[in-house]
């Protein structure tokens, strides 16, 4: 959306683009945990949502990863003259990155599937979200949106993925630790309720594009270090 607006729209919809990120930050960011919930229902009617806040129950890593990548990529696509819009998103991006730094596993240098519950029974270090955040941190540092220390952190996360889940068999690489999918609802699938038990119950697979894609994206930033 941002790239299209810059190349073809003349910037007339920049305010709409920024407001979408700001709405997520305003409604879904937990200032105490410094993390984003997976979902928010403004009507507070969805079975998975809290009836007071509309928020889902957990912090799912790949949801956080998508938002973080969306931030850094969108910021990079604004026209040079759109500094006021870019700065609004950089402010959110910096808070997001600083918050995530607290959840990097100190030994494995990755993030957990349910981000704030590392080491609990059934939880696991997850590849796709870790790769997304590694990419965003390294790109953000390279472009000057984040402190340069985040380039090192992103590199450590990437290397952590390689050590934990990248293997070679008969000359072919395999990337494991990828959550196949996760979601909230619909009403006809109440198993997808946003609980801790739900997120750790989804299949963990190898070589799924939702993991290999972000891993390659992160590698492109490794090559730029």
C-alpha positions in Angstrom: 0.0 0.0 0.0 2.7 2.5 0.9 4.9 1.6 -2.1 1.9 2.0 -4.4 0.9 5.3 -2.9 4.5 6.6 -3.3 4.8 5.5 -6.9 1.3 6.1 -8.2 -0.8 7.9 -5.6 1.1 11.1 -4.9 1.0 10.5 -1.2 -2.7 11.4 -0.7 -3.4 8.3 1.3 -0.3 8.4 3.6 -2.5 9.5 6.5 -4.6 6.4 6.2 -1.5 4.2 6.0 0.0 5.7 9.2 -3.4 5.6 11.0 -3.7 1.8 10.5 -0.3 1.2 12.2 -1.2 3.7 15.0 -4.5 2.0 15.6 -2.8 -1.3 16.2 -0.4 0.4 18.5 -3.1 2.2 20.4 -5.4 -0.8 20.9 -3.2 -3.9 20.7 0.1 -3.0 22.3 0.4 -3.9 26.0 2.6 -1.2 27.5 3.5 -3.4 30.5 4.5 -6.4 28.5 5.8 -4.3 25.6 4.1 -6.8 23.1 1.2 -6.9 20.7 -1.7 -9.1 21.2 -2.6 -11.3 18.2 -6.0 -9.8 17.6 -8.6 -7.2 18.6 -12.3 -7.1 18.0 -13.6 -3.6 18.5 -17.2 -5.0 18.9 -16.0 -7.2 21.7 -18.3 -9.9 20.4 -15.9 -12.5 19.0 -15.8 -15.6 21.1 -12.0 -15.3 21.4 -12.0 -11.7 22.6 -12.1 -10.2 26.0 -15.5 -8.7 26.7 -13.9 -5.6 28.3 -11.0 -4.9 26.0 -11.8 -6.8 22.8 -8.3 -8.3 22.8 -7.3 -11.9 22.3 -5.6 -13.8 25.1 -2.0 -14.2 24.0 1.1 -12.8 22.3 1.7 -15.0 19.2 5.1 -14.6 17.8 4.4 -14.6 14.1 1.7 -11.9 14.5 4.2 -9.7 16.2 6.7 -10.5 13.4 4.3 -9.5 10.6 3.6 -6.2 12.2 7.2 -5.5 12.9 8.2 -6.3 9.3 5.2 -4.2 8.0 6.5 -1.3 10.0 10.1 -1.3 8.7 9.1 -2.0 5.1 6.4 0.7 5.1 8.7 3.3 6.5 11.2 2.5 3.8 8.6 3.1 1.0 7.6 6.6 2.0 8.7 9.4 -0.3 11.6 11.5 0.9 9.3 14.4 1.3 7.0 12.5 3.7 9.2 12.9 6.7 6.4 13.7 9.1 4.6 10.4 8.3 7.8 8.4 8.4 8.7 9.8 11.8 5.4 8.8 13.3 6.0 5.2 12.3 9.7 5.2 13.3 8.6 6.2 16.8 6.3 3.1 17.0 9.0 0.9 15.4 11.6 1.9 17.9 9.3 1.1 20.8 8.4 -2.2 19.2 12.1 -3.2 18.8 13.1 -2.1 22.3 10.3 -4.1 23.8 11.1 -7.2 21.8 14.7 -7.1 22.9 13.5 -8.2 26.3 12.2 -11.5 24.9 15.2 -12.8 23.0 16.1 -16.1 24.7 19.4 -15.5 26.4 20.8 -18.9 25.4 19.3 -19.8 22.0 18.9 -16.2 20.7 15.4 -16.8 19.3 11.9 -16.0 20.3 9.2 -18.4 21.7 6.0 -19.3 19.9 4.0 -17.6 22.8 6.4 -14.8 23.2 6.1 -14.0 26.9 6.0 -17.6 28.2 9.4 -18.9 27.2 10.4 -22.2 28.7 6.8 -23.2 29.7 5.6 -26.7 29.0 4.8 -27.2 25.3 6.2 -23.8 24.2 9.0 -23.8 21.6 11.5 -21.6 19.9 9.8 -20.6 16.6 11.5 -19.9 13.3 9.2 -17.8 11.2 8.6 -15.0 13.7 12.2 -15.0 14.9 13.4 -14.6 11.2 10.9 -11.8 10.7 12.1 -9.9 13.7 15.8 -10.5 12.8 15.1 -9.1 9.3 13.3 -6.0 10.7 16.0 -5.3 13.3 18.8 -5.5 10.8 17.0 -3.5 8.1 15.9 -0.9 10.7 19.5 -0.5 11.9 20.9 -0.3 8.4 18.5 2.4 7.4 19.0 4.4 10.6 15.6 3.9 12.1 17.0 1.9 15.0 20.2 2.0 17.1 23.0 0.2 15.5 23.0 -2.4 18.2 19.9 -3.9 16.6 22.0 -5.0 13.6 24.0 -7.2 16.0 20.9 -8.5 17.7 19.3 -9.4 14.4 22.4 -11.2 13.4 22.4 -13.1 16.7 18.8 -14.2 16.1 19.6 -15.3 12.6 22.5 -17.3 13.8 20.4 -18.8 16.6 17.9 -20.0 14.0 20.7 -21.6 12.0 22.1 -23.4 15.0 18.7 -24.6 16.3 16.8 -25.5 13.2 18.9 -25.4 10.0 20.2 -28.8 8.9 21.7 -30.3 5.8 20.9 -33.8 4.4 22.4 -35.1 1.2 23.4 -31.6 0.2 19.9 -30.2 0.8 19.1 -27.6 3.5 16.1 -28.1 5.8 14.6 -25.4 8.0 12.6 -26.6 11.0 10.7 -25.1 13.9 8.0 -23.4 11.7 4.5 -23.0 13.1 2.4 -24.2 10.1 -0.5 -21.8 10.9 -2.5 -20.2 13.6 -5.5 -18.0 13.7 -8.5 -16.7 15.7 -11.9 -18.2 14.9 -14.1 -18.2 13.0 -17.2 -19.1 15.0 -17.3 -22.5 13.4 -13.7 -23.3 14.6 -13.7 -22.6 18.3 -10.5 -24.5 18.8 -8.7 -21.4 17.6 -9.5 -19.5 20.7 -6.2 -17.6 21.3 -5.2 -19.5 24.4 -1.7 -20.7 25.2 -2.8 -24.3 24.7 -4.1 -23.5 21.3 -0.9 -21.9 20.0 1.3 -24.7 21.1 -1.1 -27.3 19.6 -0.7 -26.2 15.9 1.7 -28.4 13.8 5.4 -27.6 13.7 6.9 -28.2 10.2 9.9 -27.9 8.0 10.5 -25.8 5.0 7.1 -24.0 4.9 7.2 -20.8 3.0 6.1 -18.8 6.0 9.4 -19.7 7.6 11.8 -20.0 4.6 10.6 -16.7 3.1 11.5 -14.6 6.2 14.7 -16.6 6.7 15.8 -15.6 3.2 14.8 -12.0 3.8 16.9 -12.0 7.0 19.8 -13.5 5.0 19.7 -10.6 2.6 20.3 -8.3 5.5 23.1 -10.5 6.8 24.8 -10.0 3.4 24.5 -6.2 3.9 26.1 -6.1 7.3 
